[in-house]
Amino acid sequence: MKSNTSGCRYGLKFGKKIILLFAFSLSLVLLAHSQPNVIKISKKNFINNMSIHNKPAAVVKDGSRLLFDCEDALSGKSKYYFENNISWNDPRRHGTDNPHTGPVFIEGAQPGDVLEVEIHDIRLGRFGFMQNMDKNKFVDDEQELAYLEVEAIEDYMVYNGKRMPVYPMVGGIGTAGFKEMTTGEVWENGGNIDSRLIKKDSKVLLPVFVEGALLSMGDVHAAMGDGEVFGKGVEIPAEVEVTVRVRKDLSLKRPMVINPDMIATIAADPDVNKAKELAIMDMGHFLVKYHGLSSIDASALIGFYGHLRIGQIVNPQKTLKIEIDKKYIDYFKQN
């Protein structure tokens, strides 16, 4: 009787190919299902006033992943305004300053809740600018308005032929409120916060004042020093990818930021001292209510390791923040 060894080997090889093909197809299916569906919010949907009356650009479910396509702080017209000497209060600039993409209605968000916005990525556009609002006079015979342009390339930017690091951040982010406020202002619901803490891998916690929260954001910077001392950072268009979650287990009066290594409370007020007191009070309440510290220990922690920093001081409402490294909280929670 003839042996059918070659036929068996062929069958085994063919079977292995089928198994490998099946495994490859299955991996593609699993990969596709593992990739979250991202809902894009176009910059064509923008607002200049964070109002309860704004029509939502999108209605999304709690837990949705969103991609906000954000215009720069002057809607792409910065060079035109500068070259034509069009001042910030000129009627021709009406509606172009600090546009926020949105707003987005998040299902399930109710007044009293907190909206968590986790920032996964900030992808900068190609070109940015910084236009100083006031005249500089660092040398006696030098006094001029400055308009600076940069080109963003991956993880750096080019200014005046020099390669500079970038630190992408979201300057404007907030929910809607009953108080009429422009996207250039900042109050309890957020707005023009201008904090370098609001970056990739940050979780921004925003109080919800209206149904659906009506989240919006914009005013992205490629880089900005604390204080935004010249009135602008490196303004640039960008795409900001986030996940939104409704937190019914938290209650906040003002915005907070939770980063992988630190937490911060943020407060704004025309009076810097008042903003400072609000930020300190919010941090103390958070440590007592959500970390179980006594009032005395919370005071000690803030006094020992809390850093008071300026967000921005160029708007009527000055933004201050208290930052604390998470590792110091653990020391106070030891038995």
C-alpha positions in Angstrom: 0.0 0.0 0.0 1.3 3.5 -1.0 1.9 6.0 1.8 0.0 9.3 1.5 2.6 11.3 3.5 2.9 14.1 1.0 -0.8 14.6 1.0 -0.9 14.8 4.7 1.9 17.3 4.8 0.1 19.4 2.2 -3.1 19.2 4.3 -1.2 20.3 7.4 0.4 23.2 5.6 -2.9 24.3 4.2 -4.5 24.0 7.6 -1.8 26.1 9.2 -2.4 28.8 6.5 -6.1 28.8 7.2 -5.5 29.0 11.0 -3.0 31.9 10.5 -5.4 33.7 8.1 -8.2 33.3 10.6 -6.1 34.5 13.5 -5.0 37.6 11.4 -8.6 38.4 10.5 -9.7 38.0 14.1 -6.9 40.3 15.3 -8.0 43.0 12.7 -11.6 42.7 14.0 -10.5 43.0 17.6 -8.2 45.9 16.8 -11.1 47.7 15.0 -13.4 47.2 18.0 -10.7 48.3 20.4 -10.3 51.7 18.6 -12.8 54.1 20.1 -15.2 55.9 17.8 -14.1 59.5 17.7 -16.7 62.2 17.1 -15.2 65.2 15.4 -16.5 68.7 16.3 -15.7 71.0 13.4 -14.3 74.5 13.9 -17.2 75.7 11.7 -19.2 75.2 14.9 -17.8 78.0 17.1 -19.0 80.3 19.8 -17.8 83.6 21.3 -20.2 83.5 24.3 -20.5 80.6 26.7 -24.3 80.9 27.1 -27.1 78.4 28.0 -28.8 79.7 24.8 -26.2 78.3 22.4 -27.4 75.6 20.1 -25.3 72.4 20.6 -22.9 71.5 17.8 -23.4 67.8 18.8 -25.2 65.7 21.3 -23.1 62.8 22.6 -23.3 60.1 25.2 -21.5 60.1 28.5 -18.0 58.5 27.9 -17.7 59.7 24.3 -14.4 60.4 22.7 -14.4 63.7 20.9 -12.0 65.6 18.6 -12.3 69.3 18.8 -11.0 71.1 15.8 -9.9 74.5 17.1 -9.1 77.8 15.3 -6.4 80.1 16.6 -7.3 83.0 19.0 -7.8 85.4 16.1 -9.6 83.0 13.7 -6.6 83.0 11.3 -6.7 86.8 10.8 -3.8 87.8 13.1 -1.4 89.0 10.4 -4.1 90.9 8.6 -5.1 92.7 11.8 -1.5 93.5 12.6 -0.5 94.8 9.2 -3.6 96.9 9.0 -3.3 98.3 12.5 -6.7 97.0 13.5 -6.9 97.3 17.3 -8.4 94.7 19.6 -11.6 96.8 20.1 -12.1 97.6 16.4 -15.7 96.6 15.3 -14.1 94.7 12.3 -12.7 92.2 14.8 -16.1 91.4 16.3 -16.7 87.7 16.6 -13.2 86.6 15.8 -11.5 86.7 19.2 -11.0 83.5 21.2 -13.4 81.3 19.3 -14.4 78.1 21.1 -15.3 75.1 19.1 -18.7 73.7 20.2 -20.7 73.6 22.4 -21.3 69.9 23.0 -24.3 68.6 24.9 -23.3 65.5 27.0 -26.3 63.3 27.8 -26.8 62.7 31.5 -25.0 65.9 32.7 -27.1 67.8 35.1 -26.6 70.9 37.3 -24.5 70.0 40.3 -22.6 67.3 38.5 -18.9 67.6 37.4 -17.8 67.1 33.9 -14.4 65.3 33.5 -12.5 66.1 30.3 -9.5 63.8 29.8 -7.1 65.2 27.2 -5.5 62.4 25.2 -3.7 64.5 22.7 -3.2 68.0 21.4 -2.1 68.1 17.7 -0.8 71.5 16.7 -1.5 73.1 13.4 1.4 74.3 11.2 1.7 78.0 11.9 1.3 80.1 15.1 1.9 83.6 16.2 2.4 85.9 19.2 1.3 89.5 19.0 2.2 91.6 22.0 -0.6 93.9 23.1 1.7 96.5 24.7 4.7 98.3 23.4 8.0 96.9 24.5 10.8 99.2 25.7 13.7 97.1 27.0 16.3 99.3 25.4 16.0 103.1 25.5 15.9 103.6 21.7 13.8 100.5 21.0 10.0 100.7 21.1 7.7 98.8 18.8 4.8 96.5 18.7 5.9 92.9 18.1 4.4 90.3 15.8 6.2 86.9 16.0 5.5 83.9 13.8 6.5 80.3 14.3 6.2 77.1 12.4 5.3 74.0 14.4 6.9 70.7 13.3 6.2 67.6 15.3 7.5 68.3 18.8 9.2 71.6 18.2 8.7 75.0 16.6 10.9 77.2 14.4 11.2 80.8 15.4 13.5 83.2 13.5 15.3 80.2 12.1 15.9 78.7 15.6 14.4 75.4 16.8 12.4 75.8 20.0 10.5 73.3 22.3 6.7 73.3 22.3 4.5 72.8 25.3 1.0 72.4 23.9 -1.8 73.5 26.2 -5.5 74.4 25.9 -6.1 78.0 27.0 -9.9 78.1 26.9 -12.2 75.3 28.1 -15.5 75.4 30.0 -19.1 74.6 30.3 -22.0 77.0 29.9 -23.6 79.1 32.7 -26.4 81.4 33.3 -24.1 84.4 33.6 -23.5 86.0 30.2 -19.7 85.6 29.6 -17.5 85.8 26.5 -14.9 83.1 25.7 -12.3 85.7 26.7 -13.6 85.6 30.3 -13.3 83.0 33.0 -15.6 82.3 35.9 -16.8 79.3 38.0 -17.6 77.3 34.8 -14.2 77.8 33.3 -13.5 79.8 30.1 -10.3 81.6 29.3 -8.3 79.8 32.1 -4.9 79.9 30.3 -3.2 77.4 32.5 -0.2 75.4 31.4 -1.6 72.5 33.4 -4.3 71.8 30.9 -2.2 69.6 28.6 -1.9 66.1 27.3 -2.8 63.4 29.9 -4.6 66.0 32.0 -8.1 65.6 33.4 -10.0 68.9 33.7 -12.9 68.9 36.1 -15.6 71.4 35.4 -18.7 72.2 37.4 -21.9 71.7 35.5 -24.5 74.5 35.7 -26.9 73.6 32.9 -28.3 70.4 31.5 -25.9 68.8 29.0 -23.0 70.9 30.3 -22.5 72.5 26.9 -18.7 72.0 26.7 -16.6 74.1 24.4 -12.8 74.8 24.0 -10.3 76.7 22.0 -7.4 79.2 22.4 -4.7 76.5 22.1 -1.1 77.6 22.7 2.1 75.9 21.4 3.9 77.5 24.3 3.0 80.0 27.0 4.7 81.2 30.2 2.8 81.5 33.4 0.9 84.8 33.6 0.6 85.1 29.8 2.4 88.4 30.4 2.1 89.9 26.9 -1.6 89.0 26.5 -1.0 86.0 24.3 1.0 82.8 24.2 2.0 81.2 20.9 -1.5 81.2 19.5 -2.1 78.3 17.0 -4.9 76.2 15.6 -5.0 72.6 16.9 -7.0 69.4 17.2 -7.7 68.4 20.8 -8.8 64.8 21.4 -10.6 64.1 24.7 -13.0 61.8 26.5 -15.9 63.3 28.4 -17.3 61.7 31.5 -20.1 62.8 33.8 -19.0 62.6 37.4 -21.9 62.4 39.9 -19.5 61.3 42.7 -17.9 64.8 42.8 -19.1 68.3 43.6 -17.0 71.3 42.8 -17.6 75.1 42.8 -14.8 75.9 40.4 -12.5 74.1 37.9 -9.8 71.6 38.9 -7.0 69.8 37.0 -5.8 66.3 37.9 -2.5 65.3 36.2 -0.7 62.0 36.6 1.6 63.5 39.3 -0.3 66.5 40.8 -3.7 68.1 41.5 -4.6 71.8 41.2 -7.5 74.0 42.1 -8.1 77.0 39.9 -10.0 80.2 40.8 -10.5 83.6 39.1 -11.5 87.0 40.3 -10.7 90.6 39.4 -9.0 90.8 42.9 -5.8 88.6 42.9 -6.1 88.1 46.7 -9.7 86.9 46.4 -8.7 84.5 43.6 -5.9 83.2 45.9 -8.3 82.7 48.8 -10.8 80.8 46.6 -8.1 78.5 45.2 -6.8 77.7 48.7 -10.3 77.1 50.1 -11.2 74.8 47.2 -8.1 72.8 47.7 -8.7 72.4 51.4 -12.3 71.3 50.8 -11.2 68.7 48.2 -8.5 67.3 50.5 -11.0 66.9 53.4 -14.0 65.6 51.4 -12.3 63.3 48.9 -9.0 62.4 50.6 -10.2 62.1 54.2 -7.8 64.6 55.7 -8.7 66.6 58.8 -8.9 70.4 58.3 -5.6 70.8 60.3 -3.8 68.2 58.1 -5.2 69.8 55.0 -3.9 73.2 56.1 -0.5 71.6 56.9 -0.3 69.9 53.5 -1.1 73.1 51.6 1.3 75.1 53.7 4.1 72.5 53.4 3.9 71.6 49.8 1.2 73.7 48.0 2.5 76.0 45.3 0.5 79.2 44.5 1.0 80.0 40.8 -0.4 82.5 38.4 -2.4 81.3 35.4 -3.0 84.6 33.6 -3.1 88.2 34.8 -4.0 89.9 31.5 -7.8 89.6 31.8 -10.1 91.5 34.2 -10.5 88.2 36.0 -7.1 87.0 37.2 -6.5 83.3 37.3 -4.6 81.7 40.2 -4.0 78.1 41.1 -2.8 75.9 44.0 -0.8 72.9 42.9 0.1 69.9 45.1 2.2 66.9 44.1 0.2 63.7 44.7 3.0 62.0 46.5 2.7 64.5 49.4 -1.0 63.6 49.9 0.1 60.0 50.5 2.3 61.0 53.4 -0.6 62.5 55.2 -2.8 59.4 54.6 -0.3 57.1 56.3 -1.5 55.3 59.5 
